[in-house]
Amino acid sequence: MSPQHSTPTHWDLIVIGSGSAGIVAAKTAGRFGARVLLVERHRLGGDCLWTGCVPSKSLIAAAHAAHVARSSERFGVTTDNVTVDFARVMGHVQSAVATIEPHDSAEAFAEFGIEVAHGTAQFTGRHALEIDGVPHTFAQAVIATGTVPRVPTFTGTDSIQMLTSDSMWELDELPARLVVLGGGAIGSELGQAMARLGSDVTIVNRSARILPAEEERASAVLQATFDRDGITVLHGRSAVEVVSSDGLSGEVVLDDGSRVPFDRVLAAIGRTPNLGTLSPETAGVALTEQGYVDVDASLRTANKHIWSAGDVAGLPKFSHIAGVSGGIAGTNAILGLRRKFNEAVVPRVTFTSPEIAAVGLTASDAVDGKHRVFTGEHSATDRAIAEGEEDGFAQIVVSSSGRVLGGTIVGPRAGESLGELTVAVSAKLSTSTLAGATHAYPTFSDALWTAAIADVQYRLKSGIVASAIQLLVRVRRAIVGKPRD
């Protein structure tokens, strides 16, 4: 409930935006005993709860179930007439959202001493803002308003109801033909999910390969899966026009003149800063050329009393990064610290099938003579063989001394295995430490373990270490000699 006061109410901290970054910033400050106001103009919980992580992974789970049912014959299990009730699928999606929603309710924030104001914030000075015209002042503030989907503006786009990752959850029936604009993470995840639920999916991808930000081999593995799923990917193409007579179905015209028929179009071409009418410049907050809030390594803006976290600060667009940066901003604001956000360790997962997970350096970042790359193949991993999932791999990049610098994992639940690799990179562990830790068998993490062991074996066979081992063996042979009995 919005506090209504005739004179400005003063707060230790005002957090603008209740997505992952804003939630963590507010709760962090609340735990320190600060007087905190959390401002949200739409729904508490932000994109992750309502239109991002939760609904998309719920949809992907339903799509995976449909795929498993259809492909079970390879295990000797026959299932006839697999059908998808899309209304029930969307019911599952909304049920997941409804189950998690109370965690981000006003009542939940009240437990941390946080007050919630529903309304639109606008800065009126370096220490002041209004919420729907009601004045407030603050000692510190955090801007955590996130981003919104970028919508294309080529000819004809205003004549159709273009879907985005925000609006597709309002679908009440499965499109027979879906054209996805963009071959990045969102386009790949949602495109594959809709294909497995029964849509005829075409992805228009400006890049030369799917997921261009990931390892080329990872893209190739996913492309092969898309081919088996019946997904058409048009690489190196761009949409230039939409032709529609009813506002829903029609044709997408590509830059080469070809046309792709559709019943719905999903735009997945990136996101833009969500600042609306906040007027950060009024508070002395500078923006980057791309329109993001300009912050230093400690997430402080040009106004030393205002901080920013999450997507709107131009950080990598992941909910976990938003949360981590929100904690840093909240801590720095209330305690006067200058903790820094570490962009060198940013784990990421694309939740396609197979999942593609990476952190730190990847093989394409490796420099000859400075880095080594080792790979554990799923084709040689017992659990992967048992499940018929042999296309994936776990790849690590190590320094000349054996320190783990990063890597890529491709396969079922790759994101779960990424945790170990992320800890190794964050804690600056060596492959010897990973190799020396007993791993449960049989698991997909065996592939990562195998890659770590390969580096240890490499070091044992080369240079000073190899010479020292050979010397030790000779000395032991001389001391122990031949057995006497």
Secondary structure, DSSP 8 states (H G I E B T S, - for coil): -----SS-EEEEEEEE--SHHHHHHHHHHHHTT--EEEEESS-TTHHHHHTSHHHHHHHHHHHHHHHHHHTGGGGT----S----HHHHHHHHHHHHHHHGGGGSHHHHHTTTEEEEES-EEEEETTEEEETTEEEEEEEEEE---EEE----SBTGGGS--B-TTTGGG--S--SEEEEE--SHHHHHHHHHHHHHT-EEEEEESSSSSSTTS-HHHHHHHHHHHHHHT-EEEET--EEEEE-SSSSSEEEEETTS-EEEESEEEE-S-EEE--TT--GGGGT--B-TTS-B---TT-B-SSTTEEE-SGGGT--S-HHHHHHHHHHHHHHHHH-------TT---EEE-SSSEEEEEE--GGG--TTTEEEEEEEGGG-HHHHHHT--S-EEEEEEETT-BEEEEEEEETTHHHHHHHHHHHHHTT-BHHHHHHS---SS-TTHHHHHHHHHHHHHHHTSHHHHHHHHHHHHHHHHHH-S---
